[in-house]
Amino acid sequence: MHPNLVRRLVILFAVALGFAACKTSSEPVVMESLQIRLDAVPLLLKADTLESSVIWATIIEDGEPVADSTTVFFAATNGDIAASAYTVDGLAQASFVPGFETGTAAIIAQVRTVRDTVVLTLY
């Protein structure tokens, strides 16, 4: 076989494979109908104090607030937070108390397999 023909066939195959692998739908794929959004008030805390931040988790499923008493699990770096809270009207809240180190603290909330994170600054 002629070398140029082989090269052209390889390029043609690669292009065809690339098109076959492309997704043609413009619609997003939703893996789970559950959404979590975290908010913290305030986002800036003094480390090594008794200051705290209220962490709000808003949980929506199929466009509506999740059922009351849905468990939301929390975890935090560089501080303390309750391990879990329950929803009322799609909202759950927990209090975060900063640790002794300045920098950042990440708060993670999870419901089923869906998570969100909010980052606070500790000075």
N, CA, C and O atoms as a printed pandas DataFrame, in Angstrom:
     atom_number atom_name residue_name chain_id  residue_number  x_coord  y_coord  z_coord
0              1         N          MET        A               1    0.838   -1.169    0.000
1              2        CA          MET        A               1    0.000    0.000    0.000
2              3         C          MET        A               1    0.883    1.232    0.000
3              4         O          MET        A               1    1.956    1.234    0.603
4              5         N          HIS        A               2    0.451    2.245   -0.651
5              6        CA          HIS        A               2    1.193    3.491   -0.759
6              7         C          HIS        A               2    1.163    4.220    0.593
7              8         O          HIS        A               2    0.107    4.285    1.222
8              9         N          PRO        A               3    2.314    4.778    1.061
9             10        CA          PRO        A               3    2.379    5.440    2.369
10            11         C          PRO        A               3    1.389    6.585    2.517
11            12         O          PRO        A               3    0.816    6.753    3.593
12            13         N          ASN        A               4    1.170    7.372    1.484
13            14        CA          ASN        A               4    0.212    8.481    1.573
14            15         C          ASN        A               4   -1.204    7.967    1.751
15            16         O          ASN        A               4   -1.997    8.581    2.465
16            17         N          LEU        A               5   -1.532    6.864    1.123
17            18        CA          LEU        A               5   -2.858    6.272    1.253
18            19         C          LEU        A               5   -3.072    5.779    2.684
19            20         O          LEU        A               5   -4.142    5.968    3.262
20            21         N          VAL        A               6   -2.056    5.153    3.237
21            22        CA          VAL        A               6   -2.156    4.673    4.625
22            23         C          VAL        A               6   -2.361    5.848    5.571
23            24         O          VAL        A               6   -3.209    5.788    6.462
24            25         N          ARG        A               7   -1.589    6.914    5.384
25            26        CA          ARG        A               7   -1.718    8.092    6.237
26            27         C          ARG        A               7   -3.120    8.687    6.119
27            28         O          ARG        A               7   -3.720    9.060    7.127
28            29         N          ARG        A               8   -3.641    8.778    4.909
29            30        CA          ARG        A               8   -4.984    9.340    4.702
30            31         C          ARG        A               8   -6.054    8.472    5.343
31            32         O          ARG        A               8   -7.009    8.991    5.921
32            33         N          LEU        A               9   -5.904    7.152    5.246
33            34        CA          LEU        A               9   -6.871    6.254    5.882
34            35         C          LEU        A               9   -6.839    6.388    7.407
35            36         O          LEU        A               9   -7.887    6.374    8.053
36            37         N          VAL        A              10   -5.650    6.518    7.978
37            38        CA          VAL        A              10   -5.527    6.683    9.427
38            39         C          VAL        A              10   -6.180    7.988    9.861
39            40         O          VAL        A              10   -6.908    8.012   10.854
40            41         N          ILE        A              11   -5.930    9.077    9.130
41            42        CA          ILE        A              11   -6.534   10.368    9.466
42            43         C          ILE        A              11   -8.052   10.299    9.323
43            44         O          ILE        A              11   -8.771   10.799   10.188
44            45         N          LEU        A              12   -8.544    9.700    8.268
45            46        CA          LEU        A              12   -9.979    9.561    8.046
46            47         C          LEU        A              12  -10.614    8.753    9.163
47            48         O          LEU        A              12  -11.688    9.107    9.648
48            49         N          PHE        A              13   -9.966    7.673    9.577
49            50        CA          PHE        A              13  -10.478    6.839   10.661
50            51         C          PHE        A              13  -10.515    7.627   11.973
51            52         O          PHE        A              13  -11.491    7.554   12.720
52            53         N          ALA        A              14   -9.451    8.377   12.246
53            54        CA          ALA        A              14   -9.380    9.165   13.479
54            55         C          ALA        A              14  -10.477   10.223   13.510
55            56         O          ALA        A              14  -11.104   10.435   14.547
56            57         N          VAL        A              15  -10.711   10.885   12.388
57            58        CA          VAL        A              15  -11.762   11.904   12.316
58            59         C          VAL        A              15  -13.132   11.265   12.509
59            60         O          VAL        A              15  -13.965   11.792   13.246
60            61         N          ALA        A              16  -13.368   10.129   11.850
61            62        CA          ALA        A              16  -14.653    9.443   11.995
62            63         C          ALA        A              16  -14.868    8.988   13.430
63            64         O          ALA        A              16  -15.982    9.086   13.947
64            65         N          LEU        A              17  -13.827    8.496   14.079
65            66        CA          LEU        A              17  -13.919    8.064   15.468
66            67         C          LEU        A              17  -14.204    9.253   16.377
67            68         O          LEU        A              17  -14.979    9.141   17.327
68            69         N          GLY        A              18  -13.587   10.377   16.092
69            70        CA          GLY        A              18  -13.828   11.589   16.878
70            71         C          GLY        A              18  -15.271   12.047   16.785
71            72         O          GLY        A              18  -15.859   12.431   17.796
72            73         N          PHE        A              19  -15.856   12.014   15.591
73            74        CA          PHE        A              19  -17.260   12.392   15.428
74            75         C          PHE        A              19  -18.178   11.405   16.121
75            76         O          PHE        A              19  -19.187   11.805   16.701
76            77         N          ALA        A              20  -17.850   10.136   16.071
77            78        CA          ALA        A              20  -18.681    9.128   16.715
78            79         C          ALA        A              20  -18.668    9.294   18.225
79            80         O          ALA        A              20  -19.659    8.991   18.888
80            81         N          ALA        A              21  -17.557    9.773   18.778
81            82        CA          ALA        A              21  -17.443    9.933   20.219
82            83         C          ALA        A              21  -18.080   11.221   20.717
83            84         O          ALA        A              21  -18.316   11.358   21.918
84            85         N          CYS        A              22  -18.365   12.167   19.835
85            86        CA          CYS        A              22  -18.944   13.441   20.233
86            87         C          CYS        A              22  -20.403   13.270   20.589
87            88         O          CYS        A              22  -21.128   12.489   19.973
88            89         N          LYS        A              23  -20.816   14.020   21.600
89            90        CA          LYS        A              23  -22.209   14.025   21.983
90            91         C          LYS        A              23  -22.937   15.042   21.111
91            92         O          LYS        A              23  -22.485   16.179   20.982
92            93         N          THR        A              24  -24.045   14.651   20.519
93            94        CA          THR        A              24  -24.746   15.552   19.610
94            95         C          THR        A              24  -25.897   16.289   20.285
95            96         O          THR        A              24  -26.431   17.240   19.715
96            97         N          SER        A              25  -26.290   15.871   21.483
97            98        CA          SER        A              25  -27.395   16.523   22.168
98            99         C          SER        A              25  -26.922   17.808   22.822
99           100         O          SER        A              25  -25.819   17.863   23.365
100          101         N          SER        A              26  -27.748   18.838   22.772
101          102        CA          SER        A              26  -27.411   20.084   23.443
102          103         C          SER        A              26  -28.021   20.128   24.842
103          104         O          SER        A              26  -27.792   21.082   25.585
104          105         N          GLU        A              27  -28.785   19.119   25.203
105          106        CA          GLU        A              27  -29.415   19.060   26.516
106          107         C          GLU        A              27  -28.430   18.552   27.550
107          108         O          GLU        A              27  -27.705   17.594   27.281
108          109         N          PRO        A              28  -28.380   19.175   28.750
109          110        CA          PRO        A              28  -27.484   18.668   29.793
110          111         C          PRO        A              28  -27.983   17.327   30.323
111          112         O          PRO        A              28  -29.185   17.060   30.343
112          113         N          VAL        A              29  -27.061   16.511   30.740
113          114        CA          VAL        A              29  -27.409   15.222   31.323
114          115         C          VAL        A              29  -27.521   15.411   32.824
115          116         O          VAL        A              29  -26.569   15.853   33.467
116          117         N          VAL        A              30  -28.662   15.084   33.384
117          118        CA          VAL        A              30  -28.877   15.209   34.816
118          119         C          VAL        A              30  -28.774   13.822   35.419
119          120         O          VAL        A              30  -29.590   12.944   35.140
120          121         N          MET        A              31  -27.761   13.639   36.247
121          122        CA          MET        A              31  -27.549   12.342   36.867
122          123         C          MET        A              31  -28.447   12.166   38.081
123          124         O          MET        A              31  -28.859   11.047   38.390
124          125         N          GLU        A              32  -28.747   13.231   38.756
125          126        CA          GLU        A              32  -29.569   13.184   39.947
126          127         C          GLU        A              32  -30.419   14.443   39.946
127          128         O          GLU        A              32  -29.942   15.513   39.571
128          129         N          SER        A              33  -31.670   14.326   40.362
129          130        CA          SER        A              33  -32.558   15.475   40.358
130          131         C          SER        A              33  -32.442   16.283   41.645
131          132         O          SER        A              33  -33.224   17.205   41.877
132          133         N          LEU        A              34  -31.475   15.941   42.472
133          134        CA          LEU        A              34  -31.264   16.600   43.747
134          135         C          LEU        A              34  -30.170   17.652   43.619
135          136         O          LEU        A              34  -29.136   17.408   42.999
136          137         N          GLN        A              35  -30.404   18.829   44.212
137          138        CA          GLN        A              35  -29.413   19.904   44.183
138          139         C          GLN        A              35  -29.219   20.447   45.591
139          140         O          GLN        A              35  -30.177   20.585   46.351
140          141         N          ILE        A              36  -27.967   20.754   45.933
141          142        CA          ILE        A              36  -27.643   21.358   47.221
142          143         C          ILE        A              36  -26.910   22.665   46.960
143          144         O          ILE        A              36  -26.056   22.743   46.077
144          145         N          ARG        A              37  -27.250   23.690   47.734
145          146        CA          ARG        A              37  -26.501   24.943   47.690
146          147         C          ARG        A              37  -26.186   25.344   49.125
147          148         O          ARG        A              37  -27.079   25.413   49.970
148          149         N          LEU        A              38  -24.916   25.606   49.392
149          150        CA          LEU        A              38  -24.480   26.021   50.722
150          151         C          LEU        A              38  -24.215   27.510   50.772
151          152         O          LEU        A              38  -23.675   28.090   49.830
152          153         N          ASP        A              39  -24.595   28.121   51.871
153          154        CA          ASP        A              39  -24.301   29.529   52.142
154          155         C          ASP        A              39  -23.800   29.624   53.575
155          156         O          ASP        A              39  -24.208   28.840   54.430
156          157         N          ALA        A              40  -22.922   30.575   53.838
157          158        CA          ALA        A              40  -22.402   30.798   55.181
158          159         C          ALA        A              40  -22.523   32.263   55.538
159          160         O          ALA        A              40  -22.228   33.137   54.722
160          161         N          VAL        A              41  -22.965   32.534   56.779
161          162        CA          VAL        A              41  -23.094   33.909   57.259
162          163         C          VAL        A              41  -22.458   33.980   58.635
163          164         O          VAL        A              41  -22.990   33.383   59.571
164          165         N          PRO        A              42  -21.349   34.681   58.803
165          166        CA          PRO        A              42  -20.530   35.370   57.815
166          167         C          PRO        A              42  -19.521   34.431   57.167
167          168         O          PRO        A              42  -19.306   33.310   57.629
168          169         N          LEU        A              43  -18.909   34.906   56.094
169          170        CA          LEU        A              43  -17.874   34.140   55.385
170          171         C          LEU        A              43  -16.471   34.429   55.920
171          172         O          LEU        A              43  -15.510   33.766   55.529
172          173         N          LEU        A              44  -16.350   35.409   56.804
173          174        CA          LEU        A              44  -15.064   35.832   57.353
174          175         C          LEU        A              44  -15.152   35.765   58.879
175          176         O          LEU        A              44  -15.994   36.427   59.487
176          177         N          LEU        A              45  -14.275   34.957   59.497
177          178        CA          LEU        A              45  -14.291   34.779   60.943
178          179         C          LEU        A              45  -12.894   34.928   61.511
179          180         O          LEU        A              45  -11.905   34.654   60.831
180          181         N          LYS        A              46  -12.816   35.360   62.753
181          182        CA          LYS        A              46  -11.532   35.422   63.437
182          183         C          LYS        A              46  -11.263   34.039   64.036
183          184         O          LYS        A              46  -12.092   33.492   64.763
184          185         N          ALA        A              47  -10.090   33.487   63.717
185          186        CA          ALA        A              47   -9.712   32.187   64.256
186          187         C          ALA        A              47   -9.477   32.297   65.757
187          188         O          ALA        A              47   -9.188   33.378   66.272
188          189         N          ASP        A              48   -9.605   31.174   66.452
189          190        CA          ASP        A              48   -9.300   31.105   67.874
190          191         C          ASP        A              48  -10.211   32.006   68.703
191          192         O          ASP        A              48   -9.768   32.619   69.674
192          193         N          THR        A              49  -11.481   32.084   68.319
193          194        CA          THR        A              49  -12.451   32.860   69.086
194          195         C          THR        A              49  -13.713   32.037   69.253
195          196         O          THR        A              49  -13.800   30.898   68.793
196          197         N          LEU        A              50  -14.660   32.614   69.900
197          198        CA          LEU        A              50  -15.954   31.960   70.047
198          199         C          LEU        A              50  -16.933   32.407   68.963
199          200         O          LEU        A              50  -18.122   32.095   69.030
200          201         N          GLU        A              51  -16.435   33.137   67.966
201          202        CA          GLU        A              51  -17.290   33.526   66.839
202          203         C          GLU        A              51  -17.758   32.265   66.125
203          204         O          GLU        A              51  -17.102   31.225   66.181
204          205         N          SER        A              52  -18.883   32.370   65.465
205          206        CA          SER        A              52  -19.372   31.231   64.682
206          207         C          SER        A              52  -20.025   31.728   63.410
207          208         O          SER        A              52  -20.326   32.914   63.269
208          209         N          SER        A              53  -20.236   30.821   62.500
209          210        CA          SER        A              53  -20.901   31.120   61.239
210          211         C          SER        A              53  -22.066   30.154   61.073
211          212         O          SER        A              53  -21.928   28.960   61.340
212          213         N          VAL        A              54  -23.194   30.659   60.640
213          214        CA          VAL        A              54  -24.339   29.793   60.385
214          215         C          VAL        A              54  -24.233   29.283   58.953
215          216         O          VAL        A              54  -24.117   30.071   58.015
216          217         N          ILE        A              55  -24.271   27.978   58.791
217          218        CA          ILE        A              55  -24.191   27.343   57.487
218          219         C          ILE        A              55  -25.599   26.921   57.096
219          220         O          ILE        A              55  -26.256   26.156   57.804
220          221         N          TRP        A              56  -26.045   27.429   55.966
221          222        CA          TRP        A              56  -27.376   27.112   55.450
222          223         C          TRP        A              56  -27.244   26.181   54.261
223          224         O          TRP        A              56  -26.496   26.468   53.325
224          225         N          ALA        A              57  -27.953   25.085   54.288
225          226        CA          ALA        A              57  -28.005   24.157   53.162
226          227         C          ALA        A              57  -29.413   24.207   52.586
227          228         O          ALA        A              57  -30.389   23.934   53.284
228          229         N          THR        A              58  -29.510   24.555   51.313
229          230        CA          THR        A              58  -30.791   24.570   50.603
230          231         C          THR        A              58  -30.810   23.341   49.709
231          232         O          THR        A              58  -29.928   23.168   48.868
232          233         N          ILE        A              59  -31.818   22.484   49.887
233          234        CA          ILE        A              59  -31.874   21.236   49.138
234          235         C          ILE        A              59  -33.167   21.207   48.332
235          236         O          ILE        A              59  -34.266   21.302   48.879
236          237         N          ILE        A              60  -33.005   21.072   47.019
237          238        CA          ILE        A              60  -34.125   21.056   46.083
238          239         C          ILE        A              60  -34.107   19.723   45.343
239          240         O          ILE        A              60  -33.052   19.251   44.920
240          241         N          GLU        A              61  -35.282   19.125   45.191
241          242        CA          GLU        A              61  -35.404   17.891   44.417
242          243         C          GLU        A              61  -36.565   18.039   43.447
243          244         O          GLU        A              61  -37.690   18.347   43.843
244          245         N          ASP        A              62  -36.279   17.819   42.190
245          246        CA          ASP        A              62  -37.279   17.980   41.133
246          247         C          ASP        A              62  -37.942   19.353   41.183
247          248         O          ASP        A              62  -39.145   19.478   40.953
248          249         N          GLY        A              63  -37.147   20.385   41.487
249          250        CA          GLY        A              63  -37.652   21.753   41.491
250          251         C          GLY        A              63  -38.406   22.154   42.740
251          252         O          GLY        A              63  -38.892   23.283   42.819
252          253         N          GLU        A              64  -38.520   21.278   43.712
253          254        CA          GLU        A              64  -39.262   21.550   44.946
254          255         C          GLU        A              64  -38.357   21.301   46.151
255          256         O          GLU        A              64  -37.406   20.524   46.056
256          257         N          PRO        A              65  -38.644   21.956   47.298
257          258        CA          PRO        A              65  -37.868   21.650   48.508
258          259         C          PRO        A              65  -38.021   20.167   48.874
259          260         O          PRO        A              65  -39.094   19.587   48.714
260          261         N          VAL        A              66  -36.935   19.568   49.366
261          262        CA          VAL        A              66  -37.015   18.161   49.768
262          263         C          VAL        A              66  -37.973   18.018   50.936
263          264         O          VAL        A              66  -38.348   18.998   51.579
264          265         N          ALA        A              67  -38.358   16.792   51.196
265          266        CA          ALA        A              67  -39.271   16.502   52.294
266          267         C          ALA        A              67  -38.647   16.916   53.627
267          268         O          ALA        A              67  -37.435   16.819   53.818
268          269         N          ASP        A              68  -39.492   17.376   54.536
269          270        CA          ASP        A              68  -39.018   17.698   55.879
270          271         C          ASP        A              68  -38.344   16.479   56.495
271          272         O          ASP        A              68  -38.703   15.343   56.188
272          273         N          SER        A              69  -37.371   16.718   57.361
273          274        CA          SER        A              69  -36.612   15.695   58.084
274          275         C          SER        A              69  -35.643   14.915   57.208
275          276         O          SER        A              69  -35.179   13.846   57.605
276          277         N          THR        A              70  -35.324   15.440   56.007
277          278        CA          THR        A              70  -34.264   14.840   55.204
278          279         C          THR        A              70  -32.940   15.128   55.914
279          280         O          THR        A              70  -32.690   16.262   56.322
280          281         N          THR        A              71  -32.104   14.122   56.060
281          282        CA          THR        A              71  -30.837   14.287   56.765
282          283         C          THR        A              71  -29.777   14.901   55.857
283          284         O          THR        A              71  -29.558   14.441   54.736
284          285         N          VAL        A              72  -29.125   15.943   56.355
285          286        CA          VAL        A              72  -28.006   16.582   55.675
286          287         C          VAL        A              72  -26.779   16.330   56.543
287          288         O          VAL        A              72  -26.779   16.654   57.731
288          289         N          PHE        A              73  -25.733   15.754   55.952
289          290        CA          PHE        A              73  -24.501   15.466   56.683
290          291         C          PHE        A              73  -23.488   16.569   56.417
291          292         O          PHE        A              73  -23.329   17.017   55.281
292          293         N          PHE        A              74  -22.801   17.007   57.478
293          294        CA          PHE        A              74  -21.816   18.077   57.381
294          295         C          PHE        A              74  -20.438   17.584   57.811
295          296         O          PHE        A              74  -20.309   16.689   58.647
296          297         N          ALA        A              75  -19.424   18.187   57.222
297          298        CA          ALA        A              75  -18.036   17.978   57.640
298          299         C          ALA        A              75  -17.311   19.300   57.434
299          300         O          ALA        A              75  -17.704   20.109   56.593
300          301         N          ALA        A              76  -16.244   19.515   58.210
301          302        CA          ALA        A              76  -15.513   20.780   58.118
302          303         C          ALA        A              76  -14.033   20.557   58.338
303          304         O          ALA        A              76  -13.613   19.645   59.050
304          305         N          THR        A              77  -13.256   21.416   57.704
305          306        CA          THR        A              77  -11.822   21.472   57.991
306          307         C          THR        A              77  -11.576   22.708   58.836
307          308         O          THR        A              77  -12.314   23.687   58.730
308          309         N          ASN        A              78  -10.549   22.677   59.674
309          310        CA          ASN        A              78  -10.122   23.829   60.453
310          311         C          ASN        A              78  -11.227   24.391   61.340
311          312         O          ASN        A              78  -11.369   25.607   61.465
312          313         N          GLY        A              79  -12.007   23.509   61.954
313          314        CA          GLY        A              79  -13.056   23.941   62.855
314          315         C          GLY        A              79  -14.025   22.812   63.152
315          316         O          GLY        A              79  -13.796   21.663   62.775
316          317         N          ASP        A              80  -15.115   23.154   63.837
317          318        CA          ASP        A              80  -16.110   22.158   64.232
318          319         C          ASP        A              80  -17.487   22.529   63.702
319          320         O          ASP        A              80  -17.861   23.699   63.635
320          321         N          ILE        A              81  -18.233   21.480   63.326
321          322        CA          ILE        A              81  -19.614   21.640   62.872
322          323         C          ILE        A              81  -20.371   20.383   63.271
323          324         O          ILE        A              81  -19.781   19.309   63.386
324          325         N          ALA        A              82  -21.670   20.513   63.482
325          326        CA          ALA        A              82  -22.490   19.340   63.798
326          327         C          ALA        A              82  -22.410   18.343   62.647
327          328         O          ALA        A              82  -22.325   18.742   61.485
328          329         N          ALA        A              83  -22.437   17.064   62.960
329          330        CA          ALA        A              83  -22.302   16.025   61.940
330          331         C          ALA        A              83  -23.515   15.958   61.021
331          332         O          ALA        A              83  -23.391   15.549   59.867
332          333         N          SER        A              84  -24.692   16.357   61.517
333          334        CA          SER        A              84  -25.882   16.290   60.668
334          335         C          SER        A              84  -26.943   17.271   61.161
335          336         O          SER        A              84  -26.900   17.760   62.290
336          337         N          ALA        A              85  -27.890   17.536   60.272
337          338        CA          ALA        A              85  -29.046   18.372   60.588
338          339         C          ALA        A              85  -30.198   17.884   59.713
339          340         O          ALA        A              85  -29.985   17.155   58.744
340          341         N          TYR        A              86  -31.406   18.286   60.055
341          342        CA          TYR        A              86  -32.586   17.876   59.306
342          343         C          TYR        A              86  -33.239   19.073   58.622
343          344         O          TYR        A              86  -33.194   20.195   59.127
344          345         N          THR        A              87  -33.842   18.817   57.474
345          346        CA          THR        A              87  -34.466   19.899   56.711
346          347         C          THR        A              87  -35.846   20.247   57.232
347          348         O          THR        A              87  -36.565   19.407   57.773
348          349         N          VAL        A              88  -36.190   21.504   57.052
349          350        CA          VAL        A              88  -37.540   22.021   57.218
350          351         C          VAL        A              88  -37.753   22.933   56.030
351          352         O          VAL        A              88  -37.006   23.894   55.847
352          353         N          ASP        A              89  -38.750   22.652   55.226
353          354        CA          ASP        A              89  -39.021   23.421   54.009
354          355         C          ASP        A              89  -37.801   23.496   53.096
355          356         O          ASP        A              89  -37.570   24.525   52.461
356          357         N          GLY        A              90  -37.020   22.423   53.022
357          358        CA          GLY        A              90  -35.873   22.352   52.130
358          359         C          GLY        A              90  -34.611   23.005   52.664
359          360         O          GLY        A              90  -33.607   23.068   51.955
360          361         N          LEU        A              91  -34.640   23.501   53.916
361          362        CA          LEU        A              91  -33.482   24.161   54.509
362          363         C          LEU        A              91  -32.992   23.399   55.730
363          364         O          LEU        A              91  -33.782   22.889   56.525
364          365         N          ALA        A              92  -31.675   23.332   55.859
365          366        CA          ALA        A              92  -31.055   22.793   57.073
366          367         C          ALA        A              92  -29.960   23.762   57.471
367          368         O          ALA        A              92  -29.354   24.402   56.612
368          369         N          GLN        A              93  -29.702   23.878   58.763
369          370        CA          GLN        A              93  -28.648   24.783   59.204
370          371         C          GLN        A              93  -27.803   24.122   60.267
371          372         O          GLN        A              93  -28.258   23.257   61.016
372          373         N          ALA        A              94  -26.548   24.561   60.309
373          374        CA          ALA        A              94  -25.613   24.093   61.321
374          375         C          ALA        A              94  -24.697   25.249   61.667
375          376         O          ALA        A              94  -24.501   26.153   60.855
376          377         N          SER        A              95  -24.141   25.225   62.857
377          378        CA          SER        A              95  -23.235   26.281   63.301
378          379         C          SER        A              95  -21.801   25.785   63.189
379          380         O          SER        A              95  -21.470   24.693   63.652
380          381         N          PHE        A              96  -20.949   26.607   62.562
381          382        CA          PHE        A              96  -19.531   26.289   62.414
382          383         C          PHE        A              96  -18.734   27.169   63.365
383          384         O          PHE        A              96  -18.919   28.385   63.401
384          385         N          VAL        A              97  -17.845   26.547   64.134
385          386        CA          VAL        A              97  -16.944   27.268   65.034
386          387         C          VAL        A              97  -15.531   27.065   64.502
387          388         O          VAL        A              97  -15.096   25.927   64.327
388          389         N          PRO        A              98  -14.801   28.165   64.239
389          390        CA          PRO        A              98  -13.483   28.030   63.626
390          391         C          PRO        A              98  -12.460   27.402   64.565
391          392         O          PRO        A              98  -12.594   27.426   65.788
392          393         N          GLY        A              99  -11.428   26.835   63.931
393          394        CA          GLY        A              99  -10.309   26.282   64.683
394          395         C          GLY        A              99   -9.323   27.370   65.040
395          396         O          GLY        A              99   -9.651   28.556   64.998
396          397         N          PHE        A             100   -8.103   26.964   65.394
397          398        CA          PHE        A             100   -7.096   27.900   65.883
398          399         C          PHE        A             100   -6.187   28.444   64.787
399          400         O          PHE        A             100   -5.440   29.394   65.021
400          401         N          GLU        A             101   -6.238   27.861   63.603
401          402        CA          GLU        A             101   -5.338   28.271   62.524
402          403         C          GLU        A             101   -6.006   29.274   61.595
403          404         O          GLU        A             101   -7.185   29.146   61.266
404          405         N          THR        A             102   -5.234   30.278   61.175
405          406        CA          THR        A             102   -5.743   31.207   60.165
406          407         C          THR        A             102   -5.657   30.538   58.796
407          408         O          THR        A             102   -4.938   29.554   58.621
408          409         N          GLY        A             103   -6.380   31.067   57.850
409          410        CA          GLY        A             103   -6.404   30.496   56.496
410          411         C          GLY        A             103   -7.827   30.299   56.042
411          412         O          GLY        A             103   -8.643   31.219   56.106
412          413         N          THR        A             104   -8.129   29.096   55.582
413          414        CA          THR        A             104   -9.477   28.810   55.104
414          415         C          THR        A             104  -10.049   27.604   55.834
415          416         O          THR        A             104   -9.329   26.792   56.416
416          417         N          ALA        A             105  -11.355   27.522   55.778
417          418        CA          ALA        A             105  -12.080   26.366   56.306
418          419         C          ALA        A             105  -13.089   25.959   55.239
419          420         O          ALA        A             105  -13.838   26.797   54.737
420          421         N          ALA        A             106  -13.108   24.691   54.896
421          422        CA          ALA        A             106  -14.074   24.178   53.921
422          423         C          ALA        A             106  -15.185   23.455   54.667
423          424         O          ALA        A             106  -14.929   22.599   55.515
424          425         N          ILE        A             107  -16.410   23.808   54.342
425          426        CA          ILE        A             107  -17.579   23.148   54.911
426          427         C          ILE        A             107  -18.223   22.351   53.783
427          428         O          ILE        A             107  -18.481   22.890   52.706
428          429         N          ILE        A             108  -18.480   21.088   54.023
429          430        CA          ILE        A             108  -19.077   20.208   53.019
430          431         C          ILE        A             108  -20.411   19.709   53.553
431          432         O          ILE        A             108  -20.517   19.305   54.711
432          433         N          ALA        A             109  -21.422   19.742   52.701
433          434        CA          ALA        A             109  -22.721   19.174   53.050
434          435         C          ALA        A             109  -23.061   18.110   52.020
435          436         O          ALA        A             109  -22.761   18.260   50.836
436          437         N          GLN        A             110  -23.689   17.033   52.479
437          438        CA          GLN        A             110  -24.053   15.943   51.574
438          439         C          GLN        A             110  -25.447   15.420   51.909
439          440         O          GLN        A             110  -25.805   15.225   53.071
440          441         N          VAL        A             111  -26.220   15.202   50.844
441          442        CA          VAL        A             111  -27.501   14.509   50.919
442          443         C          VAL        A             111  -27.452   13.434   49.847
443          444         O          VAL        A             111  -27.220   13.727   48.674
444          445         N          ARG        A             112  -27.669   12.201   50.248
445          446        CA          ARG        A             112  -27.499   11.046   49.355
446          447         C          ARG        A             112  -26.119   11.101   48.724
447          448         O          ARG        A             112  -25.117   11.040   49.436
448          449         N          THR        A             113  -26.045   11.213   47.414
449          450        CA          THR        A             113  -24.734   11.225   46.752
450          451         C          THR        A             113  -24.346   12.610   46.255
451          452         O          THR        A             113  -23.370   12.744   45.517
452          453         N          VAL        A             114  -25.091   13.644   46.645
453          454        CA          VAL        A             114  -24.851   14.998   46.148
454          455         C          VAL        A             114  -24.208   15.837   47.250
455          456         O          VAL        A             114  -24.654   15.825   48.398
456          457         N          ARG        A             115  -23.141   16.574   46.878
457          458        CA          ARG        A             115  -22.402   17.398   47.834
458          459         C          ARG        A             115  -22.243   18.819   47.321
459          460         O          ARG        A             115  -22.306   19.083   46.121
460          461         N          ASP        A             116  -22.034   19.729   48.273
461          462        CA          ASP        A             116  -21.621   21.083   47.935
462          463         C          ASP        A             116  -20.651   21.544   49.014
463          464         O          ASP        A             116  -20.638   21.013   50.124
464          465         N          THR        A             117  -19.841   22.539   48.671
465          466        CA          THR        A             117  -18.821   23.044   49.587
466          467         C          THR        A             117  -18.871   24.563   49.606
467          468         O          THR        A             117  -19.087   25.204   48.577
468          469         N          VAL        A             118  -18.670   25.125   50.780
469          470        CA          VAL        A             118  -18.497   26.561   50.925
470          471         C          VAL        A             118  -17.187   26.761   51.685
471          472         O          VAL        A             118  -16.859   25.998   52.593
472          473         N          VAL        A             119  -16.444   27.800   51.298
473          474        CA          VAL        A             119  -15.148   28.074   51.919
474          475         C          VAL        A             119  -15.226   29.384   52.695
475          476         O          VAL        A             119  -15.660   30.410   52.170
476          477         N          LEU        A             120  -14.802   29.331   53.947
477          478        CA          LEU        A             120  -14.752   30.501   54.811
478          479         C          LEU        A             120  -13.303   30.925   54.998
479          480         O          LEU        A             120  -12.390   30.102   54.919
480          481         N          THR        A             121  -13.098   32.216   55.246
481          482        CA          THR        A             121  -11.763   32.736   55.507
482          483         C          THR        A             121  -11.634   32.976   57.010
483          484         O          THR        A             121  -12.487   33.609   57.632
484          485         N          LEU        A             122  -10.546   32.454   57.576
485          486        CA          LEU        A             122  -10.267   32.626   59.001
486          487         C          LEU        A             122   -9.020   33.491   59.136
487          488         O          LEU        A             122   -7.973   33.169   58.574
488          489         N          TYR        A             123   -9.130   34.581   59.877
489          490        CA          TYR        A             123   -7.990   35.500   60.019
490          491         C          TYR        A             123   -7.540   35.580   61.464
491          492         O          TYR        A             123   -6.594   36.304   61.776
